[in-house]
Amino acid sequence: NNGGMITLPSKAVSQNGLTIQATPQPFKYGDPIKISLALDTHSGALSFDLTQLTTLQDSNGATYATTGWDGSSSGSHHVSGTLNFPALNGQPSSIQLILKSVYGVDWTFEWTLTK
């Protein structure tokens, strides 16, 4: 028993020459959510404000705006850091991290929450 901690796997998606890896940090229901992101491209600079483009959505239909970004600033080929979100409402069965219009496409990372 890990004290009710939810540990989720890292997921990576590649589109349009960009790879984004998303890794939720272990959390308990009621804790703020932190998701580590690593963005890697071989062409062009990564210049966008992730806090403006990213939302978290749960299986109950609630949407959460990010409360901040801790990490490197944009403008290079490699950007990494942590997106912070508020605690989830209740105990949804899954969450989706959605990045809108990054490199011209939308990105969705989905995790099932198992107790």
C-alpha positions in Angstrom: 0.0 0.0 0.0 1.5 3.3 -1.1 -0.8 5.4 1.0 -3.3 6.0 -1.8 -0.8 7.4 -4.2 -1.7 7.2 -7.8 1.3 6.6 -10.1 0.8 7.0 -13.8 3.0 6.0 -16.7 5.0 8.3 -18.9 3.5 8.8 -22.4 5.1 10.1 -25.5 3.5 11.4 -28.7 5.3 12.4 -31.9 3.6 14.7 -34.5 4.9 17.1 -37.2 8.6 16.6 -36.2 7.9 17.3 -32.5 8.0 14.8 -29.7 6.2 15.5 -26.4 6.7 13.2 -23.4 4.3 13.7 -20.5 4.9 12.2 -17.1 2.4 12.8 -14.2 4.1 12.9 -10.8 2.6 10.6 -8.2 -0.4 12.2 -6.4 -3.3 11.5 -4.1 -6.9 12.5 -4.7 -7.1 16.0 -3.3 -3.5 16.9 -4.2 -2.6 19.4 -6.9 -1.6 17.6 -10.1 1.9 18.1 -11.5 2.8 16.8 -15.0 6.3 16.8 -16.2 6.7 17.6 -19.9 9.7 17.2 -22.2 9.4 18.7 -25.7 12.0 17.8 -28.3 12.2 19.0 -31.9 14.9 18.9 -34.6 13.5 21.8 -36.6 12.4 25.2 -35.5 12.3 26.8 -32.1 9.8 25.9 -29.4 8.2 29.3 -28.8 4.8 29.2 -27.2 3.3 29.7 -23.8 2.3 26.2 -22.5 0.1 27.7 -19.8 -2.1 29.2 -22.4 -2.3 26.1 -24.6 -2.8 23.3 -22.0 -5.8 22.1 -20.1 -6.5 19.0 -18.0 -9.9 17.3 -18.4 -11.4 14.5 -16.3 -13.8 11.8 -17.0 -16.6 13.7 -15.3 -16.3 16.5 -17.8 -14.5 19.0 -15.6 -11.7 21.1 -17.1 -8.8 22.5 -15.2 -6.6 25.4 -16.3 -2.9 25.2 -15.5 -1.8 27.2 -12.5 1.8 27.6 -13.7 4.9 26.2 -15.4 8.1 25.4 -13.7 10.9 24.8 -16.2 12.9 26.1 -19.1 11.5 29.0 -21.2 10.6 28.5 -24.8 12.8 29.4 -27.7 15.1 26.3 -28.0 14.9 22.8 -29.5 14.4 21.3 -26.1 11.9 22.5 -23.5 11.3 20.6 -20.2 9.5 21.4 -17.0 6.4 20.8 -14.9 2.9 21.9 -15.5 0.9 22.5 -12.3 -2.8 22.0 -12.1 -5.3 22.2 -9.2 -6.6 19.1 -7.4 -9.2 17.0 -9.2 -12.8 17.3 -8.2 -13.9 14.0 -6.6 -12.4 10.8 -8.0 -12.7 10.7 -11.8 -11.8 7.5 -13.5 -9.5 9.1 -16.0 -7.7 12.3 -16.9 -6.7 13.8 -20.2 -3.9 16.4 -20.8 -4.7 18.4 -23.9 -2.3 20.7 -25.7 -4.0 22.9 -28.3 -2.4 24.0 -31.5 1.2 23.1 -30.7 3.1 22.8 -34.0 -0.3 23.1 -35.8 -1.9 20.1 -34.2 -3.6 19.1 -30.9 -2.1 16.7 -28.5 -4.0 14.4 -26.1 -2.5 12.3 -23.4 -4.9 10.1 -21.5 -4.5 8.2 -18.2 -6.8 5.8 -16.4 -6.8 6.5 -12.7 -6.8 3.2 -10.8 -7.0 3.2 -7.0 
